[in-house]
Every structure is written in C-alpha cells, then in structure tokens.
C-alpha cells in the first residue's frame, strides 16, 4: 500500500472538485476558497450536484452538515439524497440550497442565554474552505453554526473571523516593511494529539471511565513511568496494529497523520499531523479524535482522550504548533540565516511577546476546562503561569536591540560525537523547553497548555486575535511615522521589549524559584478554570474581541455562562459517579471482605490460635472504611448543596471549593482500602490491569 494511492481518496479536495466540476465553475469555487470571495450563487447547484455524484461514487447515501457546538463535541444530522420525481419515482437529489444552508435546533445546544428553549431555530452554513469528506456512507460537509438572530454558537466561526482579522492587520504591517507582493497571510496550525489506549473489556468494567473518561479511584501500580522505558519504546503488537489502521483511515480522509510514538506514561501514545490552515487543522483534529475512538472500538480497545485518565502518571495534552505564512511562500516566524537582520521576523515576534503579556488571562482561559485542571501544573504539563521561551540567541538579539548595542554574532556549533563513522551535524539555534507554556521552537510557537480532549479552535482564535491587535497598533504608529521607517520599526521593537520582557523566561517553569520570580514580575497565576473564565468579564478583553469582530458582547457573555456551566456539569457528573461507585461497589465489597476476615479471626481464636497481623489489618481496614463512609456522606451533602444552587457563578465556585476537595478526601480513603483488600475482592480492574494489559 502506497500512502499516495489512498491519500484523500475520501476527501472532496481540489483533485476531486476539478474532476466533477466544469472548468469555469472550478475557477469560481477556487477563487472563493483562496481569496475569500463570496460564493457565486449561480454555481451552487452545480457544485452540489458534483459533490453528490462524487460522494455517491464513494458509497454515500446521506449528507450531513457537520459542525462544532460549544460542548467540546461535534454534531451531525443525516439526510438521505432521496427525493421523488413528478411520477413518484425515487431519485437521488442534492441542491445548492441544501449544500449552503442547513437548519438545526439551536436551543438544544449550549447557547448561554442566546436561545430560549422555545426559540429553536439555528442555522448551519457551508465552510467551503475546508474539504468535505465521506465516512460511513455519509457526505460530511464542514459548516459553521449560528442562531436564528446571527450569533455564533460554535467554535469555528470565531476562528474564521480571527483568521480574517489577522490577515488584514498582517498585510498592513508587511506593506510598511516593503512587501508589496503578499496578498494573503494565513494562520497555520499543527496539533500534537496525546491519548491512552486500554483494553475495552476492562474499560467497560469501570463506571468512571465510561461516564467521565478518567479514573476517579485507583491506587498507583508497583511500576509507573519512573523507568523511562515507555517513551519512544517499541510499539506493542496490538498498539502497532491499531496505529496502522488509524493511519489508513486518516490518510483516506485527507488527514496528514505524520508522526506516531509511545508517550511517557504506560499505555500513552501520541499522533502528530503536518501543518495546515487553522480552520482545516481544527476540523481534521476533530476527525482524528473521532477516528481514534472508532478504530479503538473495532480493535477491542478504548481510546482515552481525557487529560488525566490515571492519577500519578503523566496526563495528555494537545500541543498547538502555531505559525503564520504568506501566499508567496514565506513563513513569517522563520528567523532565516541571520535573525538579527530579519526585521520582519523580529517585529512579528515582538508583536507576539507584547500580545501574550497583555492578554495572559485570555490565553490562559483558552486552555481552561475542568478536565485540564487536573493536568496543568503537574510535572508533565506547563504551569498555569504564562511565559514565553525564546532561547538564548533570540534573547541576546532583543537585549542588544533594547540596549542599542551590537549583536554578538554566534556561529551555530556542530555536534561531533567523536566517532569517525558518525556524521557531524549543525545543532539548532535554540534548545527546546518542554516546561514552557509558549515556546518558540525554530519557526513556530508551541502552545503546550491545551488539554488533549479540547478543540484547538479556542487557543487558535485567541492567539490570532491577540496578534491582529498588536499588528494593528504597530501599523497605526507606522502610518503616522514621518522619518526613517526602518529606524521607527527598531524603536517599536525596543519599546516592546523594555515594556514586556517580564514574560520571557528560558528556565525551568516547574521550579519553585520560577513561581516566586513570576510573582515578583507580576505575572498572573490562574490555577483553575473558574479563575480563568473571569477573563471574559474583563473590559480590555471584551474590547479586544469586539474591536476585531471576533465575538460580540452578547457572544462573549454567552461563552462566559456556557463555560462556567460546563465546568459545573463535569464536576457534577464526576461527583455522582464517585458516589455511586463508592456506595454500590467499593464500600459493600470492603464490608464483605471485613466480614470474611472477622470470621476467620474468630475461628482461629476459638481454637486458641493467634492472628495478630490479621487483627491489625482488620482494624486498619475498618478505620479507612469508616473514613470512606463519613467522606461519602459529606460529599453527598456538599454535592446536594452545590447542585441546587441556581446562580451559575456561585454554583461553579461551590463545586470548585467544596465538592472537589470532598471528592479528593473520599478517593484518598478508597485508594488506601484498595491496597489493603485482596485484588480478588476489589470490584474494579486496577491500574496495573488497565495500563499494562494491552
């Protein structure tokens, strides 16, 4: 099997469009896709007919407007290509109207008050810049989702808006830099997707995994990740078979799956795709996650995309590699051979530095979520304090610019291993910093805070908007400049570095020293989602998103409510699941074992024997059982108090401040009991089974 033989065979890409459309219509559609020109309504029916013919040739019987509502999932409604002619005979039909616009019940998706229950109408609209695809006998058409009154109710619309804003402002700056050839600037994104694979039979025996995606109980196995033997290790046969089928499915759909390997934790793996335009990358990452789950099920496995499925080992993130490119083939964030003299690169990098410092809270919000709270700040994930890693060379260049001094040129050293048969090679200008939330890695920024289950759209549109704002400020100033423009640009860079260098840090972000230093620098530390969501109430952030028409004030307010409610719903489900597992399984199992142990002790004592160790063990089990029972009662009461609270802000705080600590307390007792009770008596598969039985 050659990759090129199957790649994008199920994707309505340029090759398929050209085959099924007339040359004139193909050119018009391509103009819409490439130049953001509105779709010519006269060709809509022809495009729809071409898309239908192609999809039917791939076995499709239905079509679906595929969209991404504000619930971290995708949504789809399937309609058959079925109609009837005037004689009542069944025919296959698909119109331009059906392609361009669909309808859904907007009140059944999170709307944050934008839609009342009785106001149901919502619309989907075709995003023609993202290729349609065929899967499971259905033509999937990527769309946006909005309310009857035009508010965005999805993740894609603000991303598309931000891409246009960044394009507009970047072009203004490029003109000042003397670039008159570039006509379009595009945000490119390459996500790295981490995930866990476990045996499906064991997965289905754990209510917490089924309902919550993570283990709410579980004591650590004798071996975790301390031997560093899983990372980049040999792929187990079952895992390799899964990855081969996943690659095959993704390639067929036009998803550029490139890199795969074992990750740090046992049963943890990673898949990375080649960079793509931001909205296409967003769609394809959703396809990737869905394919991961379905392929796993076919293989008798379960794919866990939760940020922290297992306590005590590394959780899963989704590193968002972000860059900007021009239609002339230039990566603006590529420093070139002499970055000190690359004014375009230095100016755009300075804009990023300024923007991230000003909008730390908004960037932190973009990676928030109840499931990511249990991952961020651990030794496998960035801390909740935002900082930027640039590497020594770039920091030296900016320091020289700030001080108006000469840049000391450094030759990139060669690495020679001292073995004649091994080649020497040139090392990169910067090292990599895996502890930094925002690391520059050569020609892109790697944003490491996002959780594995989240859409890449939110951090992408926030970063785009931040950059659009900073470039707008720079352009406004250059518009008024009367002197040497090159010197004015150097002055802008110098002022930005002086004002915002506090956000730069090349050291260990996990260290206590950095926590203290970050506090001294006045950097924000927003440890939980509830803290981070408050960014949506800040005047500067509302002004930013409104100014560039990314989100209106009502759309921002709706997202504030939706995100707090989603947080509460996640904790609510986890709390109820814990209560059920503890009350119906763990406590009865432990009580049953205590009864057996007590009867054994009694029988031995009757014949004059001694069972001191068993008596001590029974005492210890009973102590922890009593603690678990009282903790369960406490959790039930605190959960009841939080769940009946009507105010969504107060409710989220109650779940964070009272319910979560009570859950942790109950877990501590139950995890201790798991260590004391024989495996045969414990009601669930343990961590050893889950992480090593694949």
Secondary structure, 3 states (H helix, E strand, C coil): CCHHHHCCCCECCHHHHHHHCCHHHHHHHHHHHHHCCCCCHHHHHHHHHHHHHHHHHCCCCEEEEEECECCCCCECCEEECCEECCCCCEECCCCHHHHHEEEEEHHHCCCCCCCCCCCCEEEEEECCCCCCEEECCEEEEEEEEEECCCCECECHHHHHHHHHHHHHHHHHHHHHCCCCCCCCEEEEEEEEEEEEEEEHHHHCCCHHHHHHCCCCCCCCCCCCCCCCCCCCCCCCHHHHHHHHHHHHHHHHCCCCEEEEEECCCCCEEEEEECCEEHHHHHHHHHHHHHHHHHHHHHCCEEEECCCCCCCCCCCCEEEEEEEEEECCCCECCCCCCCHHHCHHHHHHHHHHHHHHHHCHHHHHHHCCCHHHHCCCCCCCCCCCECCEECCHHHHHHHHHHHCCCCCCCCCCCEECCCCCCCCCEECCCCCCCCCCCEEECCCCEEECCCECCCCCHHHHHHHHHHHHHHHHHHHHHHHHCCCCHHHHHHHHHHHHHHHHHHHECCCCCCCHHHHHHHHHHCCCECCCHHHHHHHHHCHHHHHHHHHCCCCCHHHHHHHHHHHHHHHHHHHHHHHHHHHHHHHHHHHHHHHHHHHHHHHHHHHHHHCCCCCHHHHHHHHHHHHHHHHHHHHHHHHHHHHHHHHCCCCHHHHHHHHHHHHHHHHHHHHHHHHHHHHHCCHHHCCCCCHHHHHHCC
